[in-house]
Amino acid sequence: MTFIIAEIGVNWDGDFELVKKMMKKSKDAGCNAVKFQAFNQKILGNHPESKRLLKSAISDYNVERIDEISKEIGIEWICTPMYVEAVDII
């Protein structure tokens, strides 16, 4: 069996309507799952786009909504935890 994962990463900019469209398009394209990332300010340090990146990181704030959207669309989602505490969030 082939399992295809679409990388959403930080491209949704914390916009739930955009991520919903991205998940739908991924499912329509034949993907089995979409992938996100979880990171925090400590990891980003002084990155010039840290504010934007934090908006699109999986966090306590958005994990339940991402899960609801994926169930509504019928696509799996996964996340790369970039720090130890993110494992508990995911």
C-alpha positions in Angstrom: 0.0 0.0 0.0 1.2 3.5 -0.8 0.5 6.3 1.8 0.8 9.8 0.4 1.4 12.7 2.7 0.9 16.4 1.6 3.2 18.9 3.4 1.1 21.8 4.6 3.8 22.9 7.1 3.7 26.6 7.7 1.9 27.4 4.5 -1.5 27.9 6.1 -0.4 30.9 8.2 -2.8 30.1 11.0 -5.8 30.6 8.8 -8.4 27.8 9.5 -10.3 28.5 6.3 -7.1 28.2 4.2 -6.0 25.0 6.0 -9.5 23.6 5.3 -9.1 24.3 1.6 -5.6 22.9 1.6 -6.8 19.7 3.3 -9.7 19.3 0.8 -7.4 19.8 -2.2 -5.0 17.3 -0.7 -7.7 14.7 -0.3 -9.1 15.4 -3.8 -5.6 14.9 -5.1 -5.5 11.4 -3.6 -3.4 12.1 -0.5 -4.0 10.0 2.6 -2.7 12.6 5.1 -1.4 16.1 5.6 1.6 17.1 7.7 2.2 20.1 10.0 5.0 21.2 12.3 5.1 22.1 15.9 7.8 24.5 17.1 8.1 27.2 19.7 9.8 30.6 20.1 12.9 29.0 21.7 13.6 27.0 18.6 12.9 29.9 16.3 15.1 32.3 18.2 15.6 35.5 16.2 14.3 34.1 12.9 13.0 37.0 10.8 9.6 35.3 10.2 9.1 33.9 13.7 5.8 35.6 14.2 4.4 34.1 11.0 5.9 30.7 11.8 4.4 30.6 15.3 0.9 31.3 13.9 1.2 28.2 11.7 2.8 25.9 14.3 0.6 23.2 15.9 0.0 24.3 19.4 -2.4 23.9 22.4 -4.5 26.7 20.7 -5.1 25.0 17.4 -4.6 21.3 17.7 -8.3 20.5 18.4 -9.5 22.6 15.5 -7.0 21.0 13.1 -8.3 17.6 14.3 -11.9 18.6 13.8 -11.2 19.8 10.2 -9.4 16.7 9.3 -12.2 14.5 10.6 -14.8 16.6 8.7 -12.8 16.2 5.5 -11.8 12.6 6.1 -8.0 12.9 5.9 -5.4 12.0 8.4 -3.0 14.5 9.8 0.4 14.2 11.3 2.9 16.6 12.8 6.6 16.8 13.3 7.3 17.8 16.9 10.4 20.0 17.0 10.5 20.2 20.8 9.8 17.6 23.5 6.7 19.2 25.0 5.0 19.2 21.6 4.7 15.4 21.8 2.1 15.8 24.5 0.2 18.5 22.5 0.0 16.3 19.5 
